[in-house]
Amino acid sequence: MIRGSKSARSMDVVQRLEDVPDFETEAQEADFWATHELSEDILEAMRPLESGILPQPRREQRHIDLH
């Protein structure tokens, strides 16, 4: 969602997080979010996560070509 922008297509607004389904695939999730957006109330209630909740980032990996 881009605040303040007008789109040609109207998005369905999710009023409660419980209304977001469990997705079986990333494609299903992408299809859902292509037509839905979170309500302003949900967005305003969001806060930064406390430190230590997310896992540590992966170490940088080098990609190699196998011939």
C-alpha positions as CSV (number, residue, x, y, z in Angstrom):
1,M,0.0,0.0,0.0
2,I,1.3,3.4,-0.9
3,R,-0.3,6.0,1.3
4,G,-1.9,8.9,-0.5
5,S,-1.9,7.2,-3.9
6,K,-4.9,6.5,-5.9
7,S,-5.0,3.2,-7.9
8,A,-7.4,2.2,-10.7
9,R,-8.3,-0.9,-8.7
10,S,-9.8,-0.7,-5.2
11,M,-8.2,-2.8,-2.6
12,D,-10.1,-4.9,0.0
13,V,-9.1,-3.6,3.5
14,V,-8.2,-6.1,6.2
15,Q,-9.7,-4.8,9.4
16,R,-8.5,-7.6,11.7
17,L,-5.3,-9.6,11.5
18,E,-7.4,-12.7,12.2
19,D,-8.9,-12.2,8.7
20,V,-5.6,-12.9,7.0
21,P,-5.7,-16.6,6.0
22,D,-2.9,-19.1,6.4
23,F,-1.2,-19.5,3.0
24,E,0.0,-22.8,1.6
25,T,2.3,-21.2,-0.9
26,E,4.0,-17.9,-1.6
27,A,1.9,-17.6,-4.8
28,Q,-1.3,-17.7,-2.8
29,E,0.1,-15.1,-0.4
30,A,1.1,-12.9,-3.3
31,D,-2.3,-13.2,-4.9
32,F,-4.0,-12.2,-1.6
33,W,-1.8,-9.2,-1.0
34,A,-2.3,-8.1,-4.6
35,T,-5.9,-7.4,-3.8
36,H,-5.8,-6.6,0.0
37,E,-4.2,-4.0,2.2
38,L,-4.1,-3.5,6.0
39,S,-6.4,-1.0,7.6
40,E,-5.0,2.3,8.9
41,D,-5.9,1.1,12.5
42,I,-3.7,-2.0,12.1
43,L,-0.8,0.0,10.6
44,E,-0.9,2.6,13.4
45,A,-0.9,-0.1,16.0
46,M,2.3,-1.7,14.7
47,R,5.4,-1.1,16.7
48,P,9.1,-2.1,16.2
49,L,10.0,-5.6,17.4
50,E,12.0,-5.9,20.6
51,S,15.7,-6.7,20.1
52,G,16.5,-10.4,20.0
53,I,13.2,-11.6,18.7
54,L,14.3,-12.2,15.1
55,P,17.0,-14.8,14.3
56,Q,20.5,-13.6,13.5
57,P,21.1,-12.8,9.8
58,R,22.8,-15.4,7.8
59,R,26.5,-15.0,7.2
60,E,27.3,-13.7,3.7
61,Q,27.5,-16.6,1.3
62,R,29.7,-16.8,-1.8
63,H,28.1,-18.4,-4.9
64,I,30.1,-20.6,-7.1
65,D,29.5,-21.9,-10.6
66,L,29.7,-25.6,-11.1
67,H,30.7,-26.6,-14.6
